[in-house]
Amino acid sequence: MHFTNKYVSAQVIHSPTATVASAASSQEKALRPSLETTRDVAAAAKIGKILGERLLLKNIPAVAVHLKREQRYHGKDYLGGSMGRIDGGVCVVCLM
């Protein structure tokens, strides 16, 4: 998830091929009417849901997130294996 002063965007990259498996952004014209603002928490939640749905349409039921030691996952310091879900139902596994 990437935040700028105006927009929120997210993408999932397939590491072996270095290609984008799926992406979603509040810059997309189709999403703008359904968002109050394009850069708040509600927009991020909507982008997460859209990204999850797009991944499931491509038959990608799970993704792994690689974090550096100083990065945080869901606002908590990462100490071991952690799992969560993108709103669309895709399983997210954090690795370090």
Secondary structure, DSSP 4 states (H G I P E B T S, - for coil): -EE-SS-EEEEEEETTTTEEEEEEETT-TTTGGG-S-SSSHHHHHHHHHHHHHHHHHTT--EEEEE--TT-EETTEE--S-EEEE-TTS-EEEEE-
